[in-house]
Amino acid sequence: TSARFRAVVVSLGGTREKLAVPTLRRLLAEKRGSNSASELMVACALRQCDRSDDLSQEVLSRLAGGANGPFARLAQRMLAK
């Protein structure tokens, strides 16, 4: 369910550990291009675990320039960290 998905993503991102990166990259690849809250959550969690990750950078950059104001602002903040 979506609640379980969110719980897993938040937990993995909260670890801020490189060990979470492969799982988060796989989850982000599944959500990529959906412009959904789930895609944004996974990209943020991945960024928390690995600031140099190209996939999270790409997704956050795309969302930062999007028309959804709240998503764009959060993506911009994550990129600025």
C-alpha positions in Angstrom: 0.0 0.0 0.0 1.0 3.6 -0.3 1.3 4.0 3.5 3.8 1.1 3.6 5.7 2.6 0.7 5.9 6.0 2.5 7.0 4.3 5.7 9.8 2.4 4.0 11.0 5.5 2.1 11.0 7.7 5.2 12.8 5.1 7.3 15.5 4.5 4.7 16.0 8.3 4.2 16.1 8.8 7.9 19.1 6.5 8.2 21.2 8.8 6.0 23.3 5.7 5.3 24.9 4.7 2.0 23.6 1.2 2.6 20.1 2.5 1.8 21.1 3.9 -1.6 20.6 0.8 -3.8 17.1 0.2 -2.5 16.2 3.9 -2.8 17.6 4.0 -6.4 15.4 1.0 -7.3 12.3 2.6 -5.8 13.0 5.9 -7.5 13.5 4.2 -10.9 10.0 2.6 -10.5 8.5 6.0 -9.8 10.6 8.0 -12.2 8.7 10.4 -14.5 5.4 10.2 -12.5 5.7 13.7 -11.0 4.1 12.2 -8.0 4.5 12.8 -4.3 6.0 9.3 -4.1 8.7 10.2 -6.7 9.5 13.4 -4.7 9.7 11.5 -1.4 12.1 8.9 -2.8 14.3 11.5 -4.5 14.5 13.4 -1.2 15.3 10.3 0.8 18.0 9.3 -1.7 19.5 12.8 -1.6 19.7 12.5 2.2 21.6 9.3 1.9 23.9 10.3 -0.9 24.2 14.0 -1.9 26.2 13.0 -5.0 23.7 10.6 -6.5 23.0 11.6 -10.1 19.5 10.0 -10.3 18.2 12.0 -7.3 19.8 15.2 -8.7 18.1 14.7 -12.1 14.7 14.0 -10.6 14.9 16.9 -8.1 16.1 19.3 -10.8 13.2 18.3 -13.0 10.7 18.7 -10.2 12.3 22.0 -9.0 11.4 23.5 -12.4 7.9 22.1 -12.5 4.5 23.8 -12.2 3.6 22.2 -8.9 4.6 24.9 -6.5 5.0 22.9 -3.2 6.9 20.1 -5.0 9.1 22.7 -6.8 9.9 24.5 -3.5 10.8 21.2 -1.7 12.9 20.0 -4.6 14.7 23.4 -4.7 15.4 23.2 -0.9 16.8 19.6 -1.2 19.1 20.7 -4.1 20.4 23.7 -2.1 21.4 21.5 0.9 
